[in-house]
C-alpha cells in the first residue's frame, strides 16, 4: 500500500511538471491574442511566454492535487484517472481559445447558458467545424501521450523537482514583474492581462511604495506620460468622433455622492438637493451600471459595460467624453474626496488631465468633503473665457461619517460602526440613521456649491456611483457590491440644463445614457453614438432599456425589470427576481443574452 502511494505520488509530481510545459505549448493561441501592433520588447516577450507557462500550470495544479486523494489506487487505474482529468482540461482550454478568438471573452456562465438554451439558434457549428475540432483534440491527446511517456521516465528522477522549481520560479517572476510595473503606472505588461482565463495578476502598490522600492511621486508622473495605448486590443471608439462646439459653450458640473440610494433622496434627508431638483429633469427610474464605485463611475463616463474595465485600465484609455471636452478647451476641475487612485480613476477616466490632485489632505471624509467643496468654489470663480468641466465626488456617506453632534438629525443612530456585529437580527435603522446623517451633511455642502454656480451657463448633473443596502432583503446584505437589487443599483439622477423646463421622467434610464446626452447637448457630433457607447439619449423614451448590463468587481449581471441573470467568473450563473429569490419559471430570452454578449465584445479588435 505504502509503495503504491509513494510510486503514484512520485509519478504525479513528474506528470504535473511535464503537463505544465505541455499546456503552455498546446495553448499557444493565448500568447498570440494580444493584437500587438509593435514589436515586443524583451521583457514583454518573457512575460508572455512565462505567464503562459506559469499561469496555465497554476490552473491545472488544483486538479493534480485533488488526484492525490486517489493515489492509493492501483497504478494503472490512478494514471488513467489523472490522464482523463488532463484530457478534460485540454478540451476546456481548447474551447476557451475558440470562444476567446470569437468574442474576446473567456468562457463564462453566460456563454454556457447560451449554448444549452440557445443551441443552434446562437452557435452555428457546421459538421466541418466539429470535424476540425475533434481532429485538433485528437492531436492534443497524442501530445499528451508523449507527456505521459516522459513523465514515466522522470518519475524516479530528481529532475522532476528541478522542473517544479523552475515552474514556480517562473510564475513568481511574472507576478513580481507585473506588481512592479503596476506600481510604476506602466502598462508594458499589464495590457496582456486579458489573454488568459481566470487571470488576476499580482498588484502590491502600497507594499512597494511603503518599502521605497518605487518612488510614488515619480511613479504618479508616469500616469500621464505613458503612450502604450495603441498596443491594446481595444477598438474604441469604433469610428472617429468629430465634434464642433455650439455657439454657446456651457460649463458642465458633475456632482456625485458615493453610495447614495434612491430612496434616501428626500427633502427630509437632502433638503438642498431636493429644492434644486425642482429646477431639473428628475429621472426616477435611473440605474447605475454597477454596484461598486469602479463599475458605476466607469459606466457613467465611458458609457460602456463595466466588463471592459480591465482592458481600459490596462491600456490607460480615457473616455471619448473627457477627450472631447479637453480637445474643445474645457478647463478641468476634478475634485474627489476619496483618492482617485482607488479605484484608479487617475489611470482611466482622468488619465489625460494634467496636474490632477490624486488625494486630498484631510484625514477624514468629513474634512475631505469640505475641502473639495471649498476648492471647487474657488476654481469656478476663476476668470476665464473658457468653459469648465467640474467633478465633485463626495465620500462621507460611503463611510457613514458626519460632524457630530451638529448633523446628527436622525436618531437613534449607531454611534460606532463595527461591521462584525452585522447580521440578520441587527437593528438596521441604527446604521441607516447614521448613513442618513452623513447624507444630510453632504447635502449642506452641495447647497454651498449650488449657491455659487452660474446656472445660466452651466449644466449640472447630480447622481451617484451606486446605491447602499441595509439588509433590505433580510439576507444579511449590507453596503454594496453584494447583489444587483434596486437598493444597490437604483440611484438618483437630476439633470439641470439652462432654458429646459423641469419635468419628471418615469421610464428607465441608465448611466450609459448620460454621456451620449451630454455629447449631443454640448456639441454638434458627426458620427453615431453606438461607435463609442451602448447608451442612448436620456430624453429618448423609445430607446430599449428593458435589460442592461451591470457590473461589479468580480461578476456582472443582465438586469431586467423583474428578473436578473447574475454571472460569476467561476462558471456559475443564477437567475433571480427583484427580491433576490431564485427564479426558475421565467428565463432570460436568448436574444437578450446574445445582444449582451455582442455589447461586451464589439469594442475589441476582431481577429
C-alpha positions in Angstrom: 0.0 0.0 0.0 2.7 2.5 1.0 4.8 1.5 -2.0 1.8 2.2 -4.3 1.1 5.6 -2.6 4.8 6.5 -3.0 5.1 5.4 -6.6 1.9 7.1 -7.7 2.8 10.3 -5.9 6.2 10.4 -7.5 4.7 9.9 -10.9 2.0 12.6 -10.4 4.7 15.1 -9.5 6.6 14.2 -12.7 3.4 14.4 -14.7 2.5 17.8 -13.4 6.0 19.1 -14.1 5.7 17.9 -17.7 2.0 18.7 -18.2 2.6 22.4 -17.3 5.1 22.6 -20.1 2.8 20.8 -22.5 -0.2 23.0 -21.6 1.8 26.1 -22.3 2.7 24.7 -25.8 -0.7 23.3 -26.6 -2.5 26.6 -25.7 -0.1 28.8 -27.7 -3.0 31.0 -29.2 -3.3 32.7 -25.8 0.1 34.2 -26.3 -0.8 35.3 -29.8 -4.1 37.0 -28.8 -2.6 40.4 -27.9 -3.1 42.1 -31.3 0.3 43.7 -30.9 0.9 46.5 -33.4 4.6 47.0 -32.4 7.4 44.6 -31.9 7.5 43.1 -28.4 10.2 44.2 -26.0 12.4 41.6 -24.5 10.5 42.0 -21.2 7.1 41.6 -22.9 8.3 38.5 -24.7 9.5 37.0 -21.5 6.3 38.0 -19.6 4.0 36.5 -22.3 5.9 33.1 -22.5 6.5 32.8 -18.8 2.9 33.8 -17.8 1.6 31.2 -20.3 3.8 28.5 -18.6 3.3 29.6 -15.0 -0.4 30.6 -15.0 -1.8 27.6 -17.0 0.2 25.3 -14.8 -1.3 27.0 -11.7 -4.8 26.4 -13.1 -4.0 22.7 -13.5 -2.4 22.4 -10.1 -5.6 22.1 -8.0 -6.8 19.2 -10.2 -3.5 17.5 -9.8 -3.6 17.9 -6.0 -7.1 16.5 -5.9 -5.8 13.5 -7.7 -3.5 12.8 -4.8 -6.6 11.6 -2.9 -6.8 8.7 -5.3 -3.1 7.7 -5.1 -4.0 4.6 -3.1 -5.5 3.1 -6.3 -3.6 0.6 -8.4 -1.1 2.4 -10.6 -2.8 1.8 -13.9 -6.2 3.0 -12.7 -4.6 6.0 -11.0 -2.8 7.1 -14.1 -5.9 6.6 -16.2 -7.9 8.9 -13.9 -5.2 11.6 -14.0 -4.9 11.4 -17.8 -8.7 11.7 -18.1 -8.6 14.8 -16.0 -5.8 16.2 -18.2 -7.8 15.5 -21.3 -10.8 17.3 -19.9 -8.5 20.3 -19.1 -7.1 20.3 -22.6 -10.6 20.2 -24.1 -11.7 23.0 -21.8 -8.8 25.2 -22.8 -9.3 24.4 -26.5 -13.0 25.5 -26.3 -11.9 28.6 -24.3 -9.5 29.5 -27.1 -12.2 29.2 -29.7 -14.6 31.4 -27.7 -11.9 34.0 -27.0 -11.0 34.3 -30.6 -14.6 34.9 -31.4 -15.9 37.1 -28.6 -12.7 38.3 -26.9 -14.2 36.9 -23.7 -13.1 33.7 -21.9 -15.7 31.0 -21.1 -18.2 32.2 -18.5 -21.6 31.1 -17.3 -23.4 33.3 -19.8 -21.8 31.6 -22.7 -22.5 28.2 -21.2 -26.2 29.2 -20.7 -26.4 30.4 -24.3 -25.1 27.1 -25.6 -27.5 24.9 -23.8 -30.6 27.2 -24.1 -30.0 28.8 -27.4 -28.4 25.8 -29.1 -28.1 26.2 -32.9 -30.0 29.5 -32.8 -26.9 31.1 -31.3 -24.0 28.9 -32.2 -24.0 27.9 -35.8 -21.5 25.0 -35.7 -21.1 23.0 -39.0 -20.1 19.4 -39.3 -16.8 20.6 -40.8 -16.1 22.7 -37.7 -16.9 19.7 -35.5 -14.6 17.5 -37.5 -11.7 20.0 -37.3 -12.3 20.4 -33.5 -12.3 16.6 -32.9 -9.2 16.3 -35.1 -7.4 19.0 -33.1 -8.4 17.3 -29.8 -7.0 14.0 -31.2 -3.7 15.7 -31.9 -3.7 17.1 -28.3 -4.3 13.6 -27.0 -1.3 12.3 -29.0 0.8 15.1 -27.5 -0.5 14.2 -24.0 0.6 10.6 -24.6 4.1 11.8 -25.2 3.8 13.8 -22.0 2.8 10.6 -20.1 5.8 8.8 -21.6 8.2 11.5 -20.5 6.6 11.5 -17.0 7.2 7.8 -16.7 10.9 8.4 -17.4 11.1 11.2 -14.8 9.1 9.6 -12.1 12.1 8.2 -10.2 14.4 11.1 -11.1 15.2 14.2 -9.2 14.8 16.1 -12.4 11.1 16.4 -11.7 11.8 18.5 -8.7 14.0 20.7 -10.8 11.2 21.2 -13.3 8.7 22.0 -10.5 11.2 24.6 -9.0 11.6 26.2 -12.5 7.9 26.4 -12.9 7.3 28.0 -9.6 10.2 30.5 -10.1 8.8 31.5 -13.5 5.3 32.0 -12.1 6.7 34.1 -9.2 8.8 36.2 -11.5 5.9 37.1 -13.8 3.8 38.2 -10.8 6.7 40.3 -9.4 7.2 41.9 -12.8 3.5 42.8 -13.0 3.4 44.2 -9.5 6.5 46.3 -10.1 5.2 47.7 -13.4 1.8 48.3 -12.0 3.4 50.4 -9.2 5.2 52.4 -11.9 1.8 53.0 -13.7 3.5 51.3 -16.7 1.2 49.1 -18.8 4.1 47.4 -20.7 2.9 44.0 -19.4 -0.5 44.7 -17.9 -2.0 45.2 -21.3 -1.8 41.4 -21.8 -3.9 40.6 -18.7 -7.0 39.6 -20.7 -5.0 37.0 -22.7 -5.5 34.2 -20.1 -8.6 32.7 -18.5 -9.1 33.5 -14.8 -6.0 35.6 -14.8 -5.8 38.0 -11.8 -2.1 39.2 -11.7 -0.5 40.5 -8.5 -0.6 44.1 -7.5 1.2 45.4 -4.5 1.4 49.2 -4.8 1.1 50.0 -1.1 3.8 47.5 -0.2 6.1 48.7 -2.9 5.7 52.4 -2.0 5.9 51.7 1.7 9.3 49.9 1.3 10.6 52.5 -1.1 11.1 50.1 -3.9 9.5 52.7 -6.1 9.2 56.4 -5.5 5.4 57.1 -5.5 5.8 60.7 -6.6 7.9 59.7 -9.6 5.6 56.9 -10.4 2.5 59.1 -10.4 4.0 61.3 -13.1 4.0 58.3 -15.4 0.3 58.4 -15.3 0.2 61.0 -18.0 3.4 60.1 -19.8 2.7 56.5 -20.9 2.0 56.1 -24.6 1.3 52.4 -25.0 -2.4 52.8 -25.6 -2.2 51.7 -29.2 -0.9 48.3 -28.1 -4.2 47.4 -26.6 -6.7 45.0 -28.2 -9.4 47.6 -27.7 -11.1 49.1 -30.7 -12.5 52.2 -29.1 -14.1 54.3 -30.5 -15.2 52.1 -33.4 -15.0 55.2 -35.7 -13.5 58.7 -35.3 -15.7 61.1 -33.4 -15.7 64.6 -34.8 -17.4 67.4 -33.0 -18.0 71.1 -33.4 -18.7 73.3 -30.4 -22.1 75.1 -30.4 -22.2 78.8 -30.4 -22.7 79.0 -26.6 -20.3 76.8 -24.7 -21.8 75.7 -21.4 -20.0 74.7 -18.3 -20.6 71.1 -17.1 -20.7 70.1 -13.4 -21.0 66.5 -12.2 -21.8 66.2 -8.5 -21.6 62.6 -7.4 -22.4 61.2 -3.9 -20.7 57.9 -3.2 -23.2 55.2 -2.2 -26.4 57.2 -2.5 -29.5 55.0 -2.6 -32.6 56.3 -4.5 -35.0 56.0 -1.6 -32.9 58.4 0.5 -33.1 61.3 -2.0 -35.9 63.0 0.0 -36.5 66.6 1.2 -36.0 65.4 4.8 -32.6 63.9 4.2 -31.4 66.1 1.3 -33.3 69.4 1.6 -30.9 71.5 -0.6 -30.7 68.9 -3.4 -34.5 68.4 -3.3 -35.1 72.1 -3.6 -32.7 72.3 -6.5 -34.4 69.2 -8.1 -37.5 71.4 -8.7 -35.5 73.1 -11.4 -34.2 69.9 -13.0 -35.3 66.9 -15.0 -35.7 64.2 -12.4 -35.1 60.7 -13.7 -37.0 58.5 -11.2 -36.0 55.1 -12.7 -32.3 55.6 -13.2 -29.9 52.7 -12.9 -26.2 52.7 -12.3 -24.0 50.5 -14.4 -22.8 48.7 -11.4 -23.0 48.1 -7.6 -19.4 49.3 -7.0 -17.6 52.6 -7.4 -15.4 51.2 -10.1 -18.3 49.9 -12.2 -20.5 52.8 -11.5 -18.0 55.5 -12.5 -16.8 53.5 -15.5 -20.3 53.0 -16.9 -21.1 56.7 -16.3 -18.1 58.2 -18.1 -17.4 55.5 -20.7 -21.0 54.7 -21.4 -19.8 51.0 -21.7 -20.4 47.9 -19.5 -18.0 47.5 -16.6 -16.9 44.2 -18.1 -14.5 46.3 -20.2 -12.8 47.8 -17.1 -9.7 45.6 -17.1 -8.9 46.3 -20.7 -9.3 50.1 -20.4 -7.4 50.0 -17.1 -4.5 48.0 -18.6 -4.3 50.3 -21.7 -5.0 53.5 -19.8 -7.5 54.6 -22.4 -9.5 57.7 -21.4 -13.2 58.1 -22.4 -14.3 59.8 -25.6 -16.3 62.3 -23.5 -13.3 63.5 -21.5 -11.1 63.6 -24.6 -13.6 65.7 -26.4 -14.0 68.2 -23.5 -10.3 68.7 -23.3 -9.9 68.9 -27.1 -12.5 71.7 -27.1 -10.7 73.7 -24.5 -12.6 72.9 -21.3 -10.8 73.6 -18.1 -10.7 70.7 -15.7 -11.8 71.0 -12.1 -11.5 67.4 -10.7 -12.2 67.1 -7.0 -12.5 63.7 -5.5 -12.8 63.3 -1.7 -11.5 59.7 -1.8 -8.2 59.1 -3.5 -8.5 59.0 -7.3 -6.1 56.0 -7.3 -8.6 53.7 -5.6 -10.3 52.7 -7.8 -7.7 54.1 -10.3 -9.7 56.8 -12.0 -6.4 58.6 -12.4 -5.4 55.9 -14.9 -8.7 55.7 -16.7 -11.4 58.4 -16.7 -9.0 61.3 -15.8 -5.9 59.8 -17.5 -5.2 62.9 -19.6 -6.0 65.5 -17.0 -2.8 67.4 -16.2 -1.9 68.5 -12.6 -4.5 66.1 -11.3 -4.8 66.0 -7.5 -4.7 62.3 -6.6 -5.8 62.7 -3.0 -6.9 65.4 -0.6 -5.0 66.3 2.6 -7.9 65.8 5.0 -7.6 62.9 7.4 -11.3 62.1 7.4 -14.0 62.0 4.8 -15.7 64.9 6.6 -12.7 67.1 6.2 -12.0 66.0 2.6 -15.6 66.6 1.6 -15.4 70.1 2.9 -12.0 70.6 1.1 -13.3 69.6 -2.3 -16.3 71.9 -1.8 -14.1 74.9 -1.0 -11.7 74.1 -3.8 -14.4 73.8 -6.4 -16.0 77.1 -5.3 -12.6 78.8 -5.7 -12.0 77.0 -9.0 -15.2 78.1 -10.7 -14.7 81.7 -9.7 -11.5 81.9 -11.8 -11.7 84.5 -14.5 -11.5 82.7 -17.9 -13.1 82.8 -21.3 -13.0 79.0 -21.4 -15.8 76.8 -20.1 -15.1 74.3 -17.4 -15.9 70.7 -16.5 -16.3 70.2 -12.8 -16.3 66.9 -11.0 -17.2 66.6 -7.3 -17.2 63.2 -5.7 -18.4 63.2 -2.0 -17.3 60.3 0.2 -18.8 60.8 3.7 -21.9 58.6 3.1 -19.6 55.8 2.0 -18.0 55.7 5.4 -21.2 56.9 7.2 -19.3 59.8 8.9 -20.5 63.3 9.7 -19.7 66.2 12.0 -21.2 65.3 15.4 -23.4 66.5 17.0 -24.5 69.3 14.7 -25.6 67.0 11.8 -27.0 64.2 14.0 -30.5 64.8 12.8 -31.7 61.2 12.6 -31.8 59.4 15.9 -31.1 57.0 17.4 -28.1 56.1 15.3 -25.2 53.7 15.5 -22.5 55.7 17.4 -19.6 53.4 16.4 -19.7 51.3 13.2 -18.5 47.7 13.9 -19.2 45.5 10.9 -18.6 42.3 12.7 -21.8 42.9 14.6 -23.9 43.0 11.5 -26.3 40.1 11.0 -30.0 39.5 10.2 -31.0 40.3 13.8 -29.2 43.7 13.9 -31.4 46.7 14.1 -30.8 48.2 10.6 -32.4 51.5 11.5 -29.5 52.4 13.7 -27.0 52.0 10.9 -29.3 53.6 8.3 -29.9 56.6 10.5 -26.1 57.1 10.7 -25.9 56.9 6.9 -28.8 59.4 6.6 -26.9 61.8 8.9 -23.9 61.7 6.6 -26.1 62.4 3.5 -27.6 65.3 5.4 -24.1 66.7 5.9 -23.2 66.2 2.2 -26.4 67.9 1.2 -25.3 71.0 3.2 -22.0 71.1 1.1 -23.9 70.6 -2.2 -26.1 73.5 -1.1 -23.0 75.7 -0.8 -21.8 74.6 -4.2 -25.1 75.3 -6.0 -25.3 78.8 -4.5 -22.0 79.6 -6.3 -22.8 78.0 -9.7 -23.8 80.3 -12.6 -26.9 78.4 -13.5 -27.5 80.4 -16.7 -24.4 78.9 -18.2 -23.9 75.5 -16.5 -25.3 72.1 -16.9 -25.5 70.3 -13.6 -25.7 66.5 -13.2 -26.3 65.1 -9.7 -26.2 61.4 -9.2 -24.2 58.5 -7.6 -22.0 55.6 -8.5 -24.2 53.0 -6.8 -26.8 52.5 -4.0 -26.4 51.2 -0.5 -28.2 48.4 1.3 -29.1 48.0 4.9 -30.3 44.4 4.9 -33.4 45.4 3.0 -33.9 41.9 1.7 -33.3 40.2 5.1 -30.5 38.2 3.6 -27.7 39.9 5.5 -26.6 42.2 2.7 -25.0 45.4 3.9 -23.5 48.2 1.9 -22.9 47.4 -1.8 -21.2 45.0 -4.2 -23.3 42.2 -2.8 -26.2 42.0 -5.4 -27.9 43.8 -8.2 -31.2 44.6 -6.5 -32.7 48.1 -6.7 -31.3 49.3 -3.4 -27.8 48.7 -4.8 -28.1 49.9 -8.4 -31.1 52.3 -8.4 -29.7 55.8 -7.9 -30.9 59.4 -8.1 -30.3 61.4 -11.3 -31.1 65.1 -11.6 -30.1 66.9 -14.7 -30.3 70.7 -14.9 -30.0 72.4 -18.2 -30.4 76.2 -18.7 -33.7 77.0 -20.5 -35.0 73.5 -20.2 -38.3 73.1 -18.3 -38.3 70.9 -15.2 -40.0 67.6 -15.5 -40.2 64.1 -14.0 -39.2 61.2 -16.3 -40.5 57.8 -15.2 -39.2 55.5 -17.8 -36.0 53.5 -17.1 -32.6 55.2 -17.9 -29.1 54.1 -17.1 -25.6 55.5 -16.6 -24.9 54.6 -20.2 -27.3 57.3 -21.3 -25.6 60.3 -19.6 -22.6 60.8 -21.9 -24.5 60.5 -25.2 -26.9 63.1 -23.8 -24.0 65.4 -22.8 -22.1 65.0 -26.1 -25.1 65.9 -28.2 -26.2 68.8 -25.9 -22.7 70.4 -25.9 -21.6 69.7 -29.4 -22.6 69.0 -33.0 -21.4 65.5 -33.3 -20.5 63.8 -36.5 -20.7 60.1 -36.0 -23.1 57.6 -34.4 -23.5 57.3 -30.6 -23.0 53.5 -31.0 -19.4 54.0 -32.1 -18.4 54.9 -28.5 -21.4 53.9 -26.3 -24.0 51.3 -25.6 -26.4 54.0 -24.3 -29.0 56.4 -25.7 -30.1 59.9 -25.2 -31.7 60.3 -21.8 -34.7 62.1 -23.4 -35.3 59.3 -25.9 -38.2 57.4 -24.3 -38.4 54.9 -27.1 -34.9 53.5 -26.6 -34.7 49.9 -25.5 -33.8 49.7 -21.8 -35.7 46.7 -20.5 -32.4 45.0 -20.0 -28.9 46.4 -19.3 -25.5 45.1 -18.1 -24.5 45.9 -14.6 -21.0 45.1 -13.2 -19.1 44.7 -10.0 -15.5 43.9 -9.1 -15.8 40.2 -9.7 -19.1 39.4 -11.6 -21.8 41.0 -13.7 -25.5 40.7 -14.3 -28.1 41.2 -17.0 -30.7 43.2 -15.2 -34.3 43.3 -16.4 -37.2 45.0 -14.8 -38.4 41.8 -13.0 -35.6 39.4 -13.5 -31.8 39.3 -13.4 -29.1 36.8 -14.5 -26.0 37.0 -12.3 -22.9 35.7 -14.0 -19.9 34.7 -11.8 -16.4 34.1 -13.0 -16.3 30.6 -11.7 -18.7 29.5 -14.4 -21.9 29.6 -12.3 -24.9 31.7 -13.0 -28.1 32.4 -11.1 -31.5 33.7 -12.3 -33.1 35.8 -9.6 -36.2 38.0 -9.2 -36.1 41.6 -7.8 -36.3 40.2 -4.3 -33.2 38.1 -4.9 -35.1 34.8 -4.8 -34.1 32.1 -7.3 -36.5 32.3 -10.3 -36.8 29.1 -12.3 -40.1 29.6 -14.2 -39.1 32.7 -16.2 -36.0 32.7 -18.4 -33.8 35.4 -19.8 -34.5 35.5 -23.5 -31.7 34.1 -25.7 -31.8 37.2 -27.9 -31.1 39.4 -24.8 -28.1 37.2 -23.9 -26.8 37.3 -27.5 -27.2 41.1 -27.6 -25.4 41.5 -24.3 -22.5 39.3 -25.5 -22.2 41.5 -28.6 -22.2 44.6 -26.4 -19.5 43.2 -24.2 -17.2 42.3 -27.2 -17.8 44.7 -30.0 -15.2 47.3 -28.7 -12.4 44.7 -29.1 -10.4 44.2 -32.2 -11.5 41.2 -34.2 -9.2 38.5 -35.5 
